[in-house]
């Protein structure tokens, strides 16, 4: 069996173990902490593909050498200290899995449909870029440096290069030309706008649940949209746009005006994302405790008049908190019964994260 086959078999084993224990990875956050660009590093017990190993030669007598008698030990007793245990030692390794592979696992686990982007989803533009090298081409595109290097390599390898008289004369087979590489550019573009209530009733556990859901939502959407934009809004009685790190670490203690976040989200969309060209995914997370019925009416109006007609789907996740009333979810359910442009999810704890992700992404919009 070749090394490549061994590596593929090893990778298949790793993926199988991640699939088997997928819910634990989703709810624990191990993957997020080890994210690097388009890969994540997953700590797991060491897995070895069996191989033969040969130890150093020993001069001492033992099994298979010398004049040992039947019943004698096969070596000297060790010098270890401490009592014997009944548990195996655990040796952890880190293995890399791509974001696309994680998205596939998420889709398999939750049986998610593929997203059907609005806009020219099947049209690809092609961008021509002179980024390749070819042995043939028009003289106007010949690359002097690459041609000279090819000729120099030929002189040295044939033993005809003379450092005292370093004349290099390229021949036809040395010529190198710039060549065009065509890069497909998808017409569809997408932005995810996360909004989170950071008032005093949203504690660290509630924000961690939002963090985990956001990671997996992004992982799935990136599979369908290359170059996904992501924006973050936090709010209590007022809203502001922040970076990702601030989004998950901010602690506030003020009241809650949900409309402040919706108004800022509307401004961002109108300023930067044409609703006819962009696939837009707003997500709002809160414990459902709004300041007043009047503010809730403003939110309902913004949803009806702006968000639902213009975005792919508007998603609201209500994270359970012992301090929140949870009334906002009830108001949305009453106002938008059976409206598939709005997705509602009640997240009672970490155990509900997977089912909540399915609520959000299961429509394929």
Beta strands, then each sheet from edge to edge (+ up, - down):
strand 1: 35-36
strand 2: 39-45
strand 3: 92-98
strand 4: 124-134
strand 5: 177-186
strand 6: 189-197
strand 7: 229-235
strand 8: 239-242
strand 9: 278-286
strand 10: 313-319
strand 11: 342-347
sheet 1: 1+ 2- 3+
sheet 2: 4+ 5-
sheet 3: 8+ 7- 6- 9- 10- 11-
end
